Amino acid sequence: MQRFWSALRARFDERGATMVEYALIIGLIGIIAIPGLAVFGPALHDNFINSAQALDPEDDWEAFDKDDCMNGGWQDLTEQGGAGFNNQGLCISYANNP
C-alpha cells in the first residue's frame, strides 16, 4: 500500500514541471519575436526616428543674419528655442548676438 501512495504522489508531483513550462514559454516568445522584429524592425526604427525629430525642433533650426530679418523676414524666423520675434529690431538684435 505504501508503494501505491508513493507512486501516486510521484505521478502528480509538479516540482520541476514549472521550469520546463518556463523554458517552453521563453522558446515560443523567441520563435515569435525574432521574425516579428525582422519584419517590423525597420518600420519601428523609422517611427522612433521621426518621433524624436518631431520632439526636438532645434535640429531643423538654421542660423541667420540681420539681412534675413529685413523686409518682413523677421516674421518667418525663430530663435533657436523656437520662439518668434515681435518686431524687426528684436530679430536683428538676436542675429547680431545669438
N, C-alpha and C positions, 0 to 999 in steps of 0.2 A: 504494500500500500504506500509506503514511504517513497518507493521508486516511482510510482504513478504520479504522486503530487510533485515530486522533483521534476519529472518530465513535463508535466503540465505547466509548472511555473517557468521552466526554461523555454517552453514553446511560446509563451506570451510575454516574455521578458523583452522590453523595448529599449533597454540600455544599449547604446551604440547605434541603434537604428536612426536616431536623430542626426548623427554625424553623417551617415550615408545620405540622408534626406537633404541635409545642408549642401553636401557636395553635388548632389544632382541639381538642386536649385541654382547653385552658382554656375554649374556647367550649362544649364539651359539659358541663363541670363547671358553668358558669354556667347553662346550659339546665336542668340537673337541680337545682341548688342553689336558684335563685330560687323556683320553685314549691314546692319542699320546705320552704323557710323560711316561705313564706306559709301553708302548710297546718299545719306543725308548730310554727311560731314561738310562738304564744300558749301552747301546752301546755308547751313548753320553758321559757318565761318563768315560768309558774306553778310548774313544778318547781323552778327555781332559787330563786324567792322562798320557797317552802315549806322548801327545804333550808336556806337562810340563816336563816330564823326558827327552825328546829329547832336549829341550831348556836349561836344567840345567845339563851339563855333570859332574859337581862336585859331584853329588850323586853317580856316579859309580867309583869315584876315590878311590884308596886304598893306604894307606901308604906303604912305602918300606924302606929297609935298604941298607947299602952300598954293601952287598953281592949280592943283586939283580942287581946291576949295573955291576958286573963283567962278563967277557966272552961275551961281546956284548949285555948283558941285558939292558944296557942304551938306546939302540936303540928302545926298545919297551915301555919304561917308559915315563911318562909325569909329569910335575909339577902339582900342584893342579889346577892351572888355565888352564891347557890343553896344554901348550907349551912343546915341546920335548926338549931333550938335544942335544948339538952339539958334546959332547965327554964324555968319561967315567969319567973324572975328575970333570966336572960340575955336573954329576949325583951323584957322591959320596959326593961332597960338599953339594948338596941340601939334600941328605939323612941324613947327619950328622946335618944339620941346616935347618929344613923345615920351 
